[in-house]
Amino acid sequence: MSNEFDTGFDASKPNALRRQLLAGSAALPLMGLGSSVWAAESSKTLNISHQFPGGTIESGDFRDRLCRRFSVEVEKRTKGALKFQVYPGSSLMKTNAQFSAMRKGALDLSLFPLPYAGGEVPEVNISLMPALVTSYEQAAKWKTAEVGRLLTKFLESKGIVILSWVWQAGGVASRLKPIIVPDDVKGMKIRGGSREFDLMLKAAGASVISLPSNEIYAAMQTGAMDAAYTSSTSFMSFKLEELAKAFTSARNKSYWFMLEPLLMSKQIFDALPKDQRDTLMAVGADMEKFAMDAAKDDDKSAALAYARAGSKVTDLDAAIVNKWQVIARDSAWKDFSDKNENCAALIQAAQKLI
């Protein structure tokens, strides 16, 4: 595994690494990281971490439900050889620490917004490239297309395995005025969700703020931020309808699509028997239809929820999406392509699906 992003931990000593991570983060409960260290146990318990609100297998944020459904099904198919503990709400470790922890084998699994790791591995910003993916049908093609094969291979070289491809559309909530066409963002303080999305917003005249989606509410509440892009599910889970006066919905068209896959540490994955690895991949694939159906439902539900809360709700059409795409091509897409050969190959392959 490549170590060019090494932070001083010795990945060959997982117990020592876990103790160092535990000591360095007050957010880490004592029972957390140690549970996936096994010797000759017949049953292995793996930890799944994510930043979203917790619920049950039947209700709540669908990303938490996906993790719980995945856990139950894998345990069933492996006859209890693999079990899981789900830690919602960044309760096991802070959101932005999860990707690096998986790379080093200190965290087993995470349902993780992939562009959050863009500062560490810039290639993953392809997963929230503005106006590159504009429909769920187009997004679903990534997994088996050239761009998906390239991304899968690249992540594996960085110590990460994709178990389940989860795509979500998103819109924008504003405290001030509707954001529909590019001219609407001029002079506003906005959260885009990735470096590349922020580049497009800057090109359109906005000031940008970078933070995880679970911190948006506080920033908008204090006035530090005027508007925020995020997924439809997060718009509901984080209750931004309490603050927004205007909401641009993703239920018709969107130029904000994020890949938020269920990921696993390759170090942990490779240590398992082949039949268990095959089961993890098979169940992960089975979760993808549930994820797409739930995401589409949330696009509709978010629009209705914001309308009920008094927001002015606007839907987009293809002509408006195209206006954003023109700006994105000359700013975010070009900047990403110029970064390195990997980035150039990824975006060239992704454009074949437009």
Contacts in CASP RR format, 6 or more apart in sequence:
PFRMAT RR
TARGET T0000
AUTHOR 0000-0000-0000
METHOD contacts of the structure
MODEL  1
MSNEFDTGFDASKPNALRRQLLAGSAALPLMGLGSSVWAAESSKTLNISH
QFPGGTIESGDFRDRLCRRFSVEVEKRTKGALKFQVYPGSSLMKTNAQFS
AMRKGALDLSLFPLPYAGGEVPEVNISLMPALVTSYEQAAKWKTAEVGRL
LTKFLESKGIVILSWVWQAGGVASRLKPIIVPDDVKGMKIRGGSREFDLM
LKAAGASVISLPSNEIYAAMQTGAMDAAYTSSTSFMSFKLEELAKAFTSA
RNKSYWFMLEPLLMSKQIFDALPKDQRDTLMAVGADMEKFAMDAAKDDDK
SAALAYARAGSKVTDLDAAIVNKWQVIARDSAWKDFSDKNENCAALIQAA
QKLI
1 11 0 8 1.000
1 103 0 8 1.000
1 157 0 8 1.000
1 158 0 8 1.000
1 159 0 8 1.000
1 266 0 8 1.000
1 267 0 8 1.000
2 157 0 8 1.000
2 158 0 8 1.000
2 159 0 8 1.000
3 11 0 8 1.000
5 100 0 8 1.000
5 103 0 8 1.000
5 120 0 8 1.000
5 121 0 8 1.000
7 100 0 8 1.000
9 17 0 8 1.000
9 20 0 8 1.000
9 21 0 8 1.000
9 104 0 8 1.000
9 106 0 8 1.000
10 16 0 8 1.000
10 17 0 8 1.000
11 17 0 8 1.000
11 104 0 8 1.000
11 105 0 8 1.000
11 267 0 8 1.000
14 37 0 8 1.000
14 105 0 8 1.000
14 106 0 8 1.000
14 267 0 8 1.000
15 37 0 8 1.000
17 104 0 8 1.000
17 105 0 8 1.000
17 106 0 8 1.000
18 33 0 8 1.000
18 34 0 8 1.000
18 37 0 8 1.000
18 106 0 8 1.000
21 28 0 8 1.000
21 33 0 8 1.000
21 93 0 8 1.000
21 97 0 8 1.000
21 101 0 8 1.000
21 106 0 8 1.000
22 28 0 8 1.000
22 30 0 8 1.000
22 33 0 8 1.000
25 93 0 8 1.000
25 94 0 8 1.000
25 97 0 8 1.000
27 90 0 8 1.000
27 91 0 8 1.000
27 92 0 8 1.000
27 93 0 8 1.000
27 94 0 8 1.000
28 92 0 8 1.000
28 93 0 8 1.000
29 91 0 8 1.000
29 92 0 8 1.000
32 47 0 8 1.000
32 85 0 8 1.000
32 87 0 8 1.000
32 92 0 8 1.000
33 47 0 8 1.000
33 92 0 8 1.000
33 106 0 8 1.000
33 107 0 8 1.000
35 45 0 8 1.000
35 46 0 8 1.000
35 47 0 8 1.000
35 85 0 8 1.000
36 44 0 8 1.000
36 45 0 8 1.000
36 46 0 8 1.000
36 47 0 8 1.000
36 108 0 8 1.000
36 268 0 8 1.000
38 44 0 8 1.000
42 81 0 8 1.000
43 80 0 8 1.000
43 81 0 8 1.000
43 82 0 8 1.000
43 83 0 8 1.000
44 81 0 8 1.000
44 82 0 8 1.000
44 83 0 8 1.000
44 272 0 8 1.000
45 83 0 8 1.000
45 84 0 8 1.000
45 85 0 8 1.000
46 82 0 8 1.000
46 83 0 8 1.000
46 84 0 8 1.000
46 85 0 8 1.000
46 108 0 8 1.000
46 109 0 8 1.000
46 268 0 8 1.000
47 84 0 8 1.000
47 85 0 8 1.000
47 87 0 8 1.000
47 92 0 8 1.000
47 107 0 8 1.000
47 108 0 8 1.000
47 109 0 8 1.000
48 67 0 8 1.000
48 70 0 8 1.000
48 71 0 8 1.000
48 84 0 8 1.000
48 85 0 8 1.000
48 86 0 8 1.000
48 87 0 8 1.000
48 108 0 8 1.000
48 109 0 8 1.000
48 110 0 8 1.000
48 111 0 8 1.000
48 262 0 8 1.000
49 87 0 8 1.000
49 90 0 8 1.000
49 91 0 8 1.000
49 92 0 8 1.000
49 93 0 8 1.000
49 98 0 8 1.000
49 107 0 8 1.000
49 109 0 8 1.000
49 110 0 8 1.000
50 63 0 8 1.000
50 64 0 8 1.000
50 67 0 8 1.000
50 86 0 8 1.000
50 87 0 8 1.000
50 88 0 8 1.000
50 89 0 8 1.000
50 90 0 8 1.000
50 98 0 8 1.000
50 110 0 8 1.000
50 111 0 8 1.000
50 112 0 8 1.000
51 88 0 8 1.000
51 89 0 8 1.000
51 90 0 8 1.000
51 95 0 8 1.000
51 113 0 8 1.000
51 212 0 8 1.000
51 213 0 8 1.000
51 214 0 8 1.000
52 61 0 8 1.000
52 63 0 8 1.000
52 64 0 8 1.000
52 88 0 8 1.000
52 89 0 8 1.000
52 111 0 8 1.000
52 214 0 8 1.000
52 233 0 8 1.000
52 234 0 8 1.000
52 237 0 8 1.000
53 60 0 8 1.000
53 61 0 8 1.000
53 64 0 8 1.000
53 88 0 8 1.000
53 89 0 8 1.000
53 237 0 8 1.000
53 238 0 8 1.000
54 60 0 8 1.000
54 61 0 8 1.000
54 64 0 8 1.000
54 86 0 8 1.000
54 88 0 8 1.000
54 89 0 8 1.000
55 61 0 8 1.000
55 64 0 8 1.000
55 65 0 8 1.000
55 68 0 8 1.000
55 88 0 8 1.000
56 65 0 8 1.000
56 68 0 8 1.000
57 65 0 8 1.000
57 68 0 8 1.000
57 69 0 8 1.000
57 72 0 8 1.000
58 65 0 8 1.000
59 65 0 8 1.000
60 237 0 8 1.000
61 88 0 8 1.000
61 233 0 8 1.000
61 237 0 8 1.000
62 233 0 8 1.000
62 290 0 8 1.000
62 291 0 8 1.000
62 294 0 8 1.000
62 295 0 8 1.000
62 298 0 8 1.000
63 111 0 8 1.000
63 166 0 8 1.000
63 233 0 8 1.000
63 260 0 8 1.000
64 86 0 8 1.000
64 88 0 8 1.000
65 294 0 8 1.000
66 111 0 8 1.000
66 164 0 8 1.000
66 166 0 8 1.000
66 262 0 8 1.000
66 287 0 8 1.000
66 290 0 8 1.000
66 291 0 8 1.000
66 294 0 8 1.000
67 84 0 8 1.000
67 86 0 8 1.000
67 109 0 8 1.000
67 111 0 8 1.000
67 262 0 8 1.000
68 86 0 8 1.000
69 287 0 8 1.000
69 290 0 8 1.000
70 84 0 8 1.000
70 163 0 8 1.000
70 164 0 8 1.000
70 262 0 8 1.000
70 283 0 8 1.000
70 284 0 8 1.000
70 287 0 8 1.000
71 83 0 8 1.000
71 84 0 8 1.000
71 86 0 8 1.000
73 283 0 8 1.000
73 286 0 8 1.000
74 82 0 8 1.000
74 84 0 8 1.000
74 279 0 8 1.000
74 280 0 8 1.000
74 283 0 8 1.000
75 82 0 8 1.000
75 83 0 8 1.000
75 84 0 8 1.000
77 279 0 8 1.000
77 282 0 8 1.000
77 283 0 8 1.000
78 275 0 8 1.000
78 276 0 8 1.000
78 279 0 8 1.000
81 276 0 8 1.000
82 272 0 8 1.000
82 276 0 8 1.000
82 279 0 8 1.000
82 280 0 8 1.000
84 109 0 8 1.000
89 214 0 8 1.000
90 214 0 8 1.000
92 107 0 8 1.000
93 101 0 8 1.000
93 107 0 8 1.000
95 116 0 8 1.000
95 212 0 8 1.000
95 214 0 8 1.000
96 116 0 8 1.000
96 212 0 8 1.000
98 107 0 8 1.000
98 110 0 8 1.000
98 112 0 8 1.000
99 110 0 8 1.000
99 112 0 8 1.000
99 116 0 8 1.000
99 117 0 8 1.000
99 120 0 8 1.000
99 121 0 8 1.000
99 160 0 8 1.000
99 263 0 8 1.000
100 117 0 8 1.000
100 120 0 8 1.000
101 107 0 8 1.000
101 265 0 8 1.000
102 108 0 8 1.000
102 109 0 8 1.000
102 110 0 8 1.000
102 112 0 8 1.000
102 159 0 8 1.000
102 160 0 8 1.000
102 263 0 8 1.000
102 264 0 8 1.000
102 265 0 8 1.000
103 158 0 8 1.000
103 159 0 8 1.000
103 160 0 8 1.000
103 265 0 8 1.000
104 265 0 8 1.000
104 267 0 8 1.000
105 265 0 8 1.000
105 267 0 8 1.000
105 268 0 8 1.000
106 265 0 8 1.000
107 265 0 8 1.000
108 264 0 8 1.000
108 265 0 8 1.000
108 268 0 8 1.000
109 163 0 8 1.000
109 262 0 8 1.000
109 263 0 8 1.000
109 264 0 8 1.000
109 265 0 8 1.000
110 262 0 8 1.000
110 263 0 8 1.000
111 166 0 8 1.000
111 260 0 8 1.000
111 261 0 8 1.000
111 262 0 8 1.000
111 263 0 8 1.000
112 260 0 8 1.000
112 261 0 8 1.000
112 263 0 8 1.000
113 128 0 8 1.000
113 212 0 8 1.000
113 213 0 8 1.000
113 258 0 8 1.000
113 260 0 8 1.000
114 124 0 8 1.000
114 127 0 8 1.000
114 128 0 8 1.000
114 258 0 8 1.000
114 259 0 8 1.000
114 260 0 8 1.000
114 261 0 8 1.000
114 263 0 8 1.000
115 124 0 8 1.000
115 125 0 8 1.000
115 127 0 8 1.000
115 128 0 8 1.000
115 193 0 8 1.000
115 194 0 8 1.000
115 195 0 8 1.000
115 196 0 8 1.000
115 197 0 8 1.000
115 258 0 8 1.000
115 259 0 8 1.000
116 212 0 8 1.000
117 124 0 8 1.000
118 124 0 8 1.000
118 125 0 8 1.000
118 194 0 8 1.000
118 195 0 8 1.000
119 195 0 8 1.000
121 158 0 8 1.000
122 195 0 8 1.000
122 336 0 8 1.000
122 339 0 8 1.000
122 340 0 8 1.000
122 343 0 8 1.000
123 151 0 8 1.000
123 154 0 8 1.000
123 340 0 8 1.000
123 342 0 8 1.000
123 343 0 8 1.000
123 346 0 8 1.000
124 151 0 8 1.000
124 155 0 8 1.000
125 194 0 8 1.000
125 195 0 8 1.000
125 196 0 8 1.000
125 336 0 8 1.000
126 132 0 8 1.000
126 147 0 8 1.000
126 151 0 8 1.000
126 336 0 8 1.000
126 343 0 8 1.000
126 346 0 8 1.000
126 347 0 8 1.000
126 350 0 8 1.000
127 151 0 8 1.000
127 194 0 8 1.000
127 258 0 8 1.000
127 259 0 8 1.000
128 193 0 8 1.000
128 194 0 8 1.000
128 196 0 8 1.000
128 197 0 8 1.000
128 256 0 8 1.000
128 257 0 8 1.000
128 258 0 8 1.000
128 259 0 8 1.000
129 194 0 8 1.000
129 196 0 8 1.000
129 197 0 8 1.000
129 328 0 8 1.000
129 332 0 8 1.000
129 333 0 8 1.000
129 336 0 8 1.000
129 347 0 8 1.000
129 350 0 8 1.000
130 196 0 8 1.000
130 197 0 8 1.000
130 200 0 8 1.000
130 255 0 8 1.000
130 256 0 8 1.000
130 324 0 8 1.000
130 325 0 8 1.000
130 328 0 8 1.000
130 332 0 8 1.000
131 200 0 8 1.000
131 255 0 8 1.000
131 321 0 8 1.000
131 324 0 8 1.000
131 325 0 8 1.000
131 328 0 8 1.000
131 329 0 8 1.000
132 257 0 8 1.000
132 328 0 8 1.000
132 333 0 8 1.000
132 347 0 8 1.000
132 350 0 8 1.000
132 351 0 8 1.000
132 354 0 8 1.000
133 139 0 8 1.000
133 142 0 8 1.000
133 167 0 8 1.000
133 257 0 8 1.000
133 350 0 8 1.000
133 353 0 8 1.000
134 253 0 8 1.000
134 254 0 8 1.000
134 255 0 8 1.000
134 257 0 8 1.000
134 321 0 8 1.000
134 325 0 8 1.000
134 354 0 8 1.000
135 253 0 8 1.000
136 167 0 8 1.000
136 169 0 8 1.000
136 292 0 8 1.000
136 295 0 8 1.000
136 296 0 8 1.000
138 353 0 8 1.000
138 354 0 8 1.000
139 167 0 8 1.000
139 257 0 8 1.000
139 259 0 8 1.000
140 165 0 8 1.000
140 167 0 8 1.000
140 288 0 8 1.000
140 292 0 8 1.000
141 353 0 8 1.000
142 148 0 8 1.000
142 151 0 8 1.000
142 165 0 8 1.000
142 167 0 8 1.000
142 259 0 8 1.000
142 350 0 8 1.000
142 353 0 8 1.000
143 165 0 8 1.000
143 288 0 8 1.000
145 349 0 8 1.000
145 352 0 8 1.000
145 353 0 8 1.000
146 349 0 8 1.000
146 352 0 8 1.000
147 346 0 8 1.000
147 349 0 8 1.000
147 350 0 8 1.000
147 352 0 8 1.000
147 353 0 8 1.000
148 349 0 8 1.000
150 342 0 8 1.000
150 345 0 8 1.000
150 346 0 8 1.000
150 349 0 8 1.000
151 162 0 8 1.000
151 346 0 8 1.000
152 162 0 8 1.000
154 342 0 8 1.000
154 346 0 8 1.000
155 161 0 8 1.000
155 162 0 8 1.000
155 263 0 8 1.000
156 266 0 8 1.000
159 265 0 8 1.000
159 266 0 8 1.000
159 267 0 8 1.000
160 263 0 8 1.000
160 264 0 8 1.000
160 265 0 8 1.000
160 266 0 8 1.000
161 263 0 8 1.000
161 264 0 8 1.000
161 265 0 8 1.000
161 266 0 8 1.000
161 269 0 8 1.000
162 261 0 8 1.000
162 262 0 8 1.000
162 263 0 8 1.000
163 261 0 8 1.000
163 262 0 8 1.000
163 263 0 8 1.000
163 264 0 8 1.000
163 280 0 8 1.000
163 281 0 8 1.000
163 283 0 8 1.000
163 284 0 8 1.000
164 261 0 8 1.000
164 262 0 8 1.000
164 284 0 8 1.000
164 285 0 8 1.000
164 287 0 8 1.000
164 288 0 8 1.000
164 291 0 8 1.000
165 259 0 8 1.000
165 261 0 8 1.000
165 288 0 8 1.000
165 291 0 8 1.000
166 259 0 8 1.000
166 260 0 8 1.000
166 261 0 8 1.000
166 262 0 8 1.000
166 287 0 8 1.000
166 288 0 8 1.000
166 291 0 8 1.000
166 295 0 8 1.000
167 257 0 8 1.000
167 258 0 8 1.000
167 259 0 8 1.000
167 260 0 8 1.000
167 291 0 8 1.000
167 292 0 8 1.000
167 295 0 8 1.000
168 231 0 8 1.000
168 232 0 8 1.000
168 233 0 8 1.000
168 257 0 8 1.000
168 258 0 8 1.000
168 260 0 8 1.000
168 295 0 8 1.000
168 298 0 8 1.000
169 231 0 8 1.000
169 232 0 8 1.000
169 250 0 8 1.000
169 254 0 8 1.000
169 256 0 8 1.000
169 257 0 8 1.000
169 295 0 8 1.000
169 296 0 8 1.000
169 299 0 8 1.000
170 229 0 8 1.000
170 230 0 8 1.000
170 231 0 8 1.000
170 232 0 8 1.000
170 235 0 8 1.000
170 250 0 8 1.000
170 254 0 8 1.000
170 256 0 8 1.000
170 257 0 8 1.000
170 258 0 8 1.000
170 299 0 8 1.000
171 229 0 8 1.000
171 230 0 8 1.000
171 232 0 8 1.000
171 235 0 8 1.000
171 247 0 8 1.000
171 248 0 8 1.000
171 249 0 8 1.000
171 250 0 8 1.000
171 254 0 8 1.000
171 256 0 8 1.000
172 179 0 8 1.000
172 190 0 8 1.000
172 227 0 8 1.000
172 228 0 8 1.000
172 229 0 8 1.000
172 247 0 8 1.000
172 248 0 8 1.000
172 256 0 8 1.000
173 220 0 8 1.000
173 227 0 8 1.000
173 228 0 8 1.000
173 235 0 8 1.000
173 240 0 8 1.000
173 241 0 8 1.000
173 243 0 8 1.000
173 244 0 8 1.000
173 246 0 8 1.000
173 247 0 8 1.000
173 248 0 8 1.000
173 306 0 8 1.000
173 311 0 8 1.000
174 188 0 8 1.000
174 226 0 8 1.000
174 227 0 8 1.000
174 244 0 8 1.000
174 245 0 8 1.000
174 246 0 8 1.000
174 247 0 8 1.000
174 248 0 8 1.000
175 220 0 8 1.000
175 223 0 8 1.000
175 226 0 8 1.000
175 227 0 8 1.000
175 243 0 8 1.000
175 244 0 8 1.000
175 245 0 8 1.000
176 188 0 8 1.000
176 226 0 8 1.000
176 227 0 8 1.000
176 245 0 8 1.000
176 246 0 8 1.000
177 184 0 8 1.000
177 245 0 8 1.000
177 246 0 8 1.000
178 184 0 8 1.000
178 246 0 8 1.000
178 248 0 8 1.000
178 312 0 8 1.000
178 314 0 8 1.000
179 185 0 8 1.000
179 188 0 8 1.000
179 190 0 8 1.000
179 227 0 8 1.000
179 246 0 8 1.000
179 248 0 8 1.000
180 248 0 8 1.000
180 314 0 8 1.000
180 316 0 8 1.000
180 320 0 8 1.000
181 320 0 8 1.000
181 323 0 8 1.000
182 204 0 8 1.000
182 323 0 8 1.000
182 324 0 8 1.000
182 327 0 8 1.000
183 204 0 8 1.000
185 201 0 8 1.000
185 204 0 8 1.000
185 205 0 8 1.000
185 206 0 8 1.000
185 227 0 8 1.000
186 204 0 8 1.000
186 205 0 8 1.000
186 206 0 8 1.000
187 205 0 8 1.000
187 206 0 8 1.000
187 207 0 8 1.000
188 206 0 8 1.000
188 207 0 8 1.000
188 226 0 8 1.000
188 227 0 8 1.000
189 206 0 8 1.000
189 207 0 8 1.000
189 208 0 8 1.000
189 209 0 8 1.000
189 224 0 8 1.000
189 225 0 8 1.000
189 226 0 8 1.000
189 227 0 8 1.000
190 201 0 8 1.000
190 206 0 8 1.000
190 207 0 8 1.000
190 208 0 8 1.000
190 209 0 8 1.000
190 225 0 8 1.000
190 226 0 8 1.000
190 227 0 8 1.000
190 228 0 8 1.000
190 229 0 8 1.000
191 208 0 8 1.000
191 209 0 8 1.000
191 210 0 8 1.000
191 211 0 8 1.000
191 216 0 8 1.000
191 219 0 8 1.000
191 225 0 8 1.000
191 227 0 8 1.000
191 228 0 8 1.000
191 229 0 8 1.000
191 230 0 8 1.000
192 198 0 8 1.000
192 201 0 8 1.000
192 208 0 8 1.000
192 228 0 8 1.000
192 229 0 8 1.000
192 230 0 8 1.000
192 256 0 8 1.000
193 210 0 8 1.000
193 213 0 8 1.000
193 229 0 8 1.000
193 230 0 8 1.000
193 258 0 8 1.000
194 258 0 8 1.000
195 210 0 8 1.000
196 332 0 8 1.000
196 333 0 8 1.000
196 335 0 8 1.000
196 336 0 8 1.000
197 229 0 8 1.000
197 256 0 8 1.000
197 332 0 8 1.000
198 208 0 8 1.000
198 210 0 8 1.000
199 331 0 8 1.000
199 332 0 8 1.000
199 335 0 8 1.000
200 324 0 8 1.000
200 327 0 8 1.000
200 328 0 8 1.000
200 331 0 8 1.000
200 332 0 8 1.000
201 208 0 8 1.000
202 208 0 8 1.000
202 331 0 8 1.000
203 327 0 8 1.000
203 330 0 8 1.000
203 331 0 8 1.000
203 332 0 8 1.000
204 327 0 8 1.000
209 219 0 8 1.000
209 224 0 8 1.000
209 225 0 8 1.000
211 219 0 8 1.000
213 228 0 8 1.000
213 230 0 8 1.000
213 231 0 8 1.000
213 234 0 8 1.000
213 238 0 8 1.000
214 238 0 8 1.000
216 225 0 8 1.000
216 228 0 8 1.000
216 230 0 8 1.000
216 234 0 8 1.000
216 238 0 8 1.000
216 240 0 8 1.000
217 238 0 8 1.000
217 239 0 8 1.000
217 240 0 8 1.000
217 242 0 8 1.000
217 243 0 8 1.000
219 225 0 8 1.000
219 228 0 8 1.000
220 226 0 8 1.000
220 227 0 8 1.000
220 228 0 8 1.000
220 240 0 8 1.000
220 243 0 8 1.000
220 244 0 8 1.000
221 243 0 8 1.000
228 240 0 8 1.000
229 256 0 8 1.000
230 238 0 8 1.000
230 240 0 8 1.000
231 256 0 8 1.000
231 258 0 8 1.000
231 260 0 8 1.000
231 295 0 8 1.000
231 298 0 8 1.000
232 249 0 8 1.000
232 250 0 8 1.000
232 251 0 8 1.000
232 295 0 8 1.000
232 298 0 8 1.000
232 299 0 8 1.000
232 301 0 8 1.000
232 302 0 8 1.000
232 303 0 8 1.000
233 294 0 8 1.000
233 295 0 8 1.000
233 298 0 8 1.000
233 302 0 8 1.000
235 241 0 8 1.000
235 247 0 8 1.000
235 302 0 8 1.000
235 305 0 8 1.000
235 306 0 8 1.000
236 298 0 8 1.000
236 301 0 8 1.000
236 302 0 8 1.000
236 305 0 8 1.000
241 247 0 8 1.000
241 305 0 8 1.000
241 306 0 8 1.000
241 308 0 8 1.000
241 309 0 8 1.000
241 310 0 8 1.000
241 311 0 8 1.000
242 309 0 8 1.000
244 306 0 8 1.000
244 309 0 8 1.000
244 311 0 8 1.000
245 310 0 8 1.000
245 311 0 8 1.000
245 312 0 8 1.000
246 311 0 8 1.000
246 312 0 8 1.000
246 313 0 8 1.000
246 314 0 8 1.000
247 302 0 8 1.000
247 303 0 8 1.000
247 306 0 8 1.000
247 307 0 8 1.000
247 311 0 8 1.000
247 312 0 8 1.000
247 313 0 8 1.000
247 314 0 8 1.000
248 313 0 8 1.000
248 314 0 8 1.000
248 315 0 8 1.000
248 316 0 8 1.000
249 299 0 8 1.000
249 302 0 8 1.000
249 303 0 8 1.000
249 306 0 8 1.000
249 313 0 8 1.000
249 314 0 8 1.000
249 315 0 8 1.000
249 316 0 8 1.000
250 256 0 8 1.000
250 299 0 8 1.000
250 302 0 8 1.000
250 316 0 8 1.000
251 299 0 8 1.000
251 300 0 8 1.000
251 302 0 8 1.000
251 303 0 8 1.000
251 315 0 8 1.000
252 315 0 8 1.000
252 316 0 8 1.000
252 317 0 8 1.000
253 315 0 8 1.000
253 316 0 8 1.000
253 317 0 8 1.000
253 318 0 8 1.000
253 320 0 8 1.000
253 321 0 8 1.000
254 299 0 8 1.000
254 316 0 8 1.000
254 321 0 8 1.000
255 316 0 8 1.000
255 321 0 8 1.000
255 324 0 8 1.000
255 325 0 8 1.000
255 328 0 8 1.000
262 284 0 8 1.000
262 287 0 8 1.000
264 280 0 8 1.000
269 277 0 8 1.000
269 280 0 8 1.000
270 277 0 8 1.000
272 280 0 8 1.000
303 313 0 8 1.000
303 315 0 8 1.000
306 313 0 8 1.000
307 313 0 8 1.000
333 347 0 8 1.000
336 343 0 8 1.000
336 347 0 8 1.000
337 343 0 8 1.000
337 344 0 8 1.000
337 347 0 8 1.000
337 348 0 8 1.000
338 344 0 8 1.000
END
